[in-house]
Each structure stands twice: as C-alpha cells, then as structure tokens.
Amino acid sequence: MEVMTLKGNNIFLRALESEDLDFLYELENDETLWEVSNTTHPYSRYILKQYLENSYRDIYEVKQLRLVICKSENEAPVGFIDLFDFEPKHHRVGVGIVIFSEEDKRKGIATEAIELVCKYAFKNLNVHQIFAAITEGNQGSIKLFENIGFERSGVKKDWIFVNGNYKSEYFYQLIR
C-alpha cells in the first residue's frame, strides 16, 4: 500500500481554494508576520484573488507551492506551509510555515505539517535537501525545526532589519 504524503494522523495539506481568500487576506496583512515573510506592504483582496486564481500553476514553472494546513474537512484552515526557491537542477527547496492562531500553536500541527511536506518533497520532487531560514530569537521555530532533524549550517549576520534593529538569520538544512 502506498503512503499518502499530504495526509497525516491529525492534519492534511491541501491546495489553495478560492474560499481561502479571507484567511489569506488576514494572514498576509498581519504586520506581526511581515518579518518572517519579508513583506513590506499590505496586499489587496484583488491581488490575493489573482494569486489564488493562478495557484494551480506547477512548482516546476513558478518554483513555489503554497499548501493549506487543515485539521479536518469541515474546519477552517489553521495555517499555510510553503515550498519556495525550488531548484530541480540542484535538488533543493526551501520551506516556511505559519500557524495563524495562538490557540493552534504548540499542539504538534506545525511538526506534522513540516514532516508531511518534507516527505512530499523528497518523494515527489526528488529533492536532496530542504532548507529553512529562521530569525535569531525565534526560539519556537528553532526548536521545531531542530526536533524534526534540521541542522543549523550557517548564519547570515545582521541580515534582517526590523524596527530599527538588525537581526541575524540562521540557515537550517535537512539533507537526505
């Protein structure tokens, strides 16, 4: 029996749907998340609707894939997990995740989502490595990725400028 890569014990990952517009709008315009997403301005519903309409495009074409994290078929999404900077020639891809509600954090959802998307990337995209960039001080993400098996392999000193201060960014890799 073949193992499904996007369905776990407690969550599943699915493609973006037009019904995700309100959730996407709320998430993309939350200024507290702009530091990790390198966002500098709000997004309009119109732009996000266009994004959703084009989200069917293949990762080999656009070099990225955003999946929605859901706990069950009938519940609202709890977050997004992204594969980005996909490099088929070099067999690598980046991963980023956001769980939106504090109520859903620290419950294993992010761990399961990252494990699922890594399994998907290794199996279906034939990558050799998955990488993540984590800002210093983000102890929750550091612990999350290290517990899954990602190793810190570098640091970009004073890489991110936020609220008048520089922060370093750690580079993590999971190599198979």
N, C-alpha and C positions, 0 to 999 in steps of 0.2 A: 504494500500500500504506500502510495506517495504522500509525503508530508506536505501539508499546505503551509506556505511560507508567510502568509499575511494574516493568519488566524491563530490566536493563542488561546490559552486557557481562560483568560479573563477579559481580553480585548481583541479587536480586529482592526486592521488597517484597510481603508477603502479609498477609492479615487474621489476627487472633489466632485461635488454636485452643485447645481445651481442653487439649491436650498441652503448651501453653506455661506451664502453672501453675507448675511447679518453677522454670523460668527466670525467670518474672515474680516469684515469691516471693523468689528470691535477689537479683534486681535491686532490687526495691522496699525490701528490708530491708538493703541495703548502706548503712551510715551515711555512707560517704565520698561518696555521690551525693546525699545529702539537701540539701546546699547549693544545688545547681542545680535540684532539683525542688521546693524549698520544702516538703519533708516534715519533720515534727516527731516522728513516732512510727512504730513498725513496723506492718506490715499482716499480718493473719492469713491463712492459706490459705483459710478460709471466705469472708472478704471478697473476696479476689482471685478465688476461684471464681465468686462472684456477679458480679464485674466482667466476667469472661470470658463468662459466660452472657448478659450484656447488651451485649457489644461489637458485636453486629450492628446496633445502633441507628444511624440515619443521622446524618451530620455536621450536617445542617441542623437536626436535632432536639436533639442533645446538644452541638453546637458544638466537637466534638473528634473526632479519629480517630487511633488508635494502630496502626501497622503494624510488622510484624516484619521485620527485616533478615536475609536468608539468603544464604549463598554458593552453595548447591546444594540440590536437593530432598532429598538424603539426609543433609545435615549439620545439626547443631543450630543454632539461631538465634545470631547474633553480637551483636544489639542491637535497639533499638527506635527508631523515629522517629515523632514525634507532631506532628500539626497540632492547634492549640488556639486558643481565643478567636476562632473563626471568626465573621466578621461579614459575611454576604451583602449586607446593605444598603450597607456601606462598601467591599466587595470586598477584604477583607484577612483574613489568617490568620497565626498565629504558628507557628514551627517549633522543635522541640527534638529532640535526638538523643543517644543514648548507645550507645557500643560498649563492651561489658562487659569483655572480656578484653584485657589489655595486649598479648597476642600478636596480636590482630586490629587494633590501633591503628596508625596511620601507614602503612597499606597501601592507601589510596585508597578504602576501604569507605565511610567517612563522606562523603567527597566525592561519590561516585557515588550514595549514598542521598539526600543533600540535593538533588542535581541531579534525580534521578528524582521526588522528592516535589514539588519546585518545578514541574517540567514537568506533573505531575499536577494540582497546584493551579491553575496558570494555565490549563490546557486544560479540566479537568473541573469546577472550582469557579468558574471565571471571576473569579478574584481579580485585582486590580490590583497588590497588593503582598503580600509575605511578610516578616514581621519576626522577629527573634530578640533575646533578652536574654542578654548574656554578662557574667559577673562579671569585674571587673578582675583581672588576674593570670592569667587562663585563656588564656595565650598560644596554646596549641594550637587552641582554639576560635576565637579571634580570627583567627588566620592562616587556618584552614579556611574560615570564612565570608567573609573578605575575598578569598581566592583564587577563590571562586565568583562574586564580584561584589556581595556585600552591602556596603553603605556604612554607616559609623557616622554616625548622625544626631543622637545625643544621649547624655547621661549622667545617670543618677539617682545623685546623690551620697549616700554613706553609706546605701545602700538595703538592703543585706543585713547582718544581724547574725549573725556566726558566730564561735564560740569566743571570745567576749568582745571582738570587734573588728568594726568596720563596714567594709564593702566597697562600693565603687561598682559600679553595673551599667551597661554600655554597651548602647545601643539600636541595632540594625542593621536596615536595610531593603534589600530587593531590589524595585525598582519596575519594572513593565513597562507 
